[in-house]
Amino acid sequence: MKHKNIIWDWNGTIIDDAWLFVDIMNVFLSREGLPPISLNDYKQHFCFPIQNYWRRLGFSFNESSFDRLNGDFINLYKKKLFKARPHFGIKAFILKLNELGYKQFVLSASAEKILKKSINHYNFNDLFVGVYGVDNLNATGKTEVGKQLCKTHKLNINETVLIGDTEYDKRVADELGCSVFLLSYGHFCSKRLLALNEPVFNTLEKLFLSL
């Protein structure tokens, strides 16, 4: 085992929900008279902080009006939350890693209350040592929560890998000091991930060989 601890991102990495974000965003784009986006567009341009992505799509707002706008987005997302499904084979994959002795965690930029509701809905409760989300709806603070995760569980950073699907996951891993593996079937396209000069995988089988 090259690694003993795995920190999983949730949205896009474990749950196949990029298409759902596109569907919901198109509702808001339509309301503003802005052109719709496709899943391919989304994967090529979605970014953090999420305010930058909204501006790129043509929305105008200040800090307080964005909080309201994003709050409306999250409210609609919560109504449609369980239309998304886990990626094919991911649950069996995580179970297998547990059997092999890996300690596994979830670290998400989703609000912790929403995250834990999802974990419970998909019956992933017993798969992870710990589940950590942020305390806001704007997807900020993931690094700070990750540092607390590592401290609480006394993780050896040299034996830890973060598995995610965006440039944000790369930044968080850099701040934590751990390795990062990126999956190309989530919220970022392969081209953007490869530009980060980190290992990128398009199947769980290939990922397994590097763990």
ZIWOQUI-V992172 format. One record per residue. SS is DSSP state (H for helix, E for strand, - for the rest). OMEGA is omega in degrees with one decimal (999 if undefined). Layout:
# ZIWOQUI-V992172
ss:SS omega:OMEGA
ss:SS omega:OMEGA
This chain:
# ZIWOQUI-V992172
ss:- omega:176.2
ss:- omega:179.7
ss:- omega:177.2
ss:- omega:-177.3
ss:E omega:178.8
ss:E omega:174.9
ss:E omega:-177.7
ss:E omega:161.2
ss:- omega:-177.0
ss:- omega:-176.0
ss:E omega:178.9
ss:- omega:-177.7
ss:- omega:176.6
ss:- omega:-179.5
ss:E omega:179.7
ss:E omega:-173.0
ss:- omega:178.9
ss:H omega:179.9
ss:H omega:-179.4
ss:H omega:176.0
ss:H omega:178.5
ss:H omega:-179.7
ss:H omega:-177.9
ss:H omega:178.9
ss:H omega:-180.0
ss:H omega:173.7
ss:H omega:-178.1
ss:H omega:176.9
ss:H omega:179.0
ss:H omega:179.8
ss:H omega:-178.2
ss:- omega:-177.7
ss:- omega:-179.7
ss:- omega:-177.7
ss:- omega:179.0
ss:- omega:177.0
ss:- omega:173.8
ss:- omega:177.1
ss:H omega:178.5
ss:H omega:176.3
ss:H omega:-177.6
ss:H omega:-176.7
ss:H omega:179.2
ss:H omega:-170.8
ss:H omega:179.5
ss:- omega:-176.5
ss:- omega:172.3
ss:- omega:-4.1
ss:- omega:-172.4
ss:H omega:176.6
ss:H omega:-180.0
ss:H omega:179.5
ss:H omega:177.7
ss:H omega:178.7
ss:H omega:179.7
ss:H omega:179.6
ss:H omega:176.4
ss:- omega:179.1
ss:- omega:175.0
ss:- omega:-177.6
ss:- omega:168.1
ss:- omega:-173.8
ss:H omega:-176.9
ss:H omega:-179.7
ss:H omega:175.9
ss:H omega:178.5
ss:H omega:177.7
ss:H omega:-179.2
ss:H omega:-179.5
ss:H omega:175.8
ss:H omega:176.4
ss:H omega:178.2
ss:H omega:-178.2
ss:H omega:178.5
ss:H omega:177.2
ss:H omega:177.7
ss:H omega:-179.0
ss:H omega:179.0
ss:H omega:-176.5
ss:H omega:-169.9
ss:H omega:-171.3
ss:H omega:170.0
ss:H omega:176.5
ss:- omega:-179.7
ss:E omega:173.4
ss:E omega:175.5
ss:- omega:-177.8
ss:- omega:175.2
ss:- omega:-172.5
ss:H omega:-178.5
ss:H omega:177.6
ss:H omega:179.2
ss:H omega:-179.7
ss:H omega:176.0
ss:H omega:179.4
ss:H omega:179.9
ss:H omega:175.6
ss:H omega:179.4
ss:H omega:179.4
ss:- omega:174.1
ss:- omega:176.9
ss:- omega:169.0
ss:E omega:-173.8
ss:E omega:-176.8
ss:E omega:169.6
ss:E omega:174.8
ss:E omega:-172.4
ss:E omega:172.4
ss:E omega:173.5
ss:E omega:174.0
ss:E omega:-171.5
ss:H omega:-179.2
ss:H omega:178.4
ss:H omega:-179.3
ss:H omega:-176.9
ss:H omega:174.9
ss:H omega:179.1
ss:H omega:178.6
ss:H omega:-179.4
ss:H omega:-177.7
ss:H omega:-177.0
ss:- omega:178.4
ss:- omega:175.6
ss:- omega:-171.7
ss:H omega:-172.5
ss:H omega:-175.5
ss:H omega:-172.0
ss:- omega:176.1
ss:- omega:179.9
ss:E omega:179.7
ss:E omega:-172.9
ss:E omega:172.4
ss:E omega:-179.0
ss:E omega:-175.5
ss:- omega:-177.7
ss:- omega:-179.3
ss:- omega:-173.7
ss:- omega:175.1
ss:- omega:179.0
ss:- omega:174.9
ss:- omega:-177.1
ss:H omega:179.8
ss:H omega:-178.9
ss:H omega:178.1
ss:H omega:177.9
ss:H omega:177.6
ss:H omega:178.2
ss:H omega:176.6
ss:H omega:-177.8
ss:H omega:-180.0
ss:H omega:-178.2
ss:H omega:-175.6
ss:- omega:175.1
ss:- omega:-178.2
ss:- omega:169.9
ss:- omega:-174.8
ss:H omega:-179.5
ss:H omega:179.0
ss:H omega:-173.6
ss:E omega:175.0
ss:E omega:174.2
ss:E omega:179.0
ss:E omega:-178.5
ss:E omega:-174.4
ss:- omega:-178.9
ss:- omega:175.5
ss:H omega:177.2
ss:H omega:178.9
ss:H omega:175.7
ss:H omega:-180.0
ss:H omega:178.9
ss:H omega:179.2
ss:H omega:177.8
ss:H omega:179.6
ss:H omega:178.8
ss:H omega:-179.2
ss:- omega:-178.9
ss:- omega:175.1
ss:E omega:175.5
ss:E omega:171.8
ss:E omega:-174.9
ss:E omega:179.7
ss:E omega:-170.2
ss:- omega:179.9
ss:- omega:-177.6
ss:- omega:-173.0
ss:- omega:177.4
ss:- omega:175.4
ss:- omega:-177.0
ss:H omega:-176.4
ss:H omega:-179.4
ss:H omega:-179.9
ss:H omega:-179.6
ss:H omega:179.2
ss:- omega:-179.6
ss:- omega:178.2
ss:- omega:173.9
ss:- omega:179.4
ss:E omega:-179.7
ss:E omega:-176.7
ss:E omega:178.3
ss:- omega:175.0
ss:- omega:177.0
ss:H omega:179.2
ss:H omega:178.7
ss:H omega:176.9
ss:H omega:-176.5
ss:H omega:-176.9
ss:H omega:-178.8
ss:H omega:-179.5
ss:- omega:999
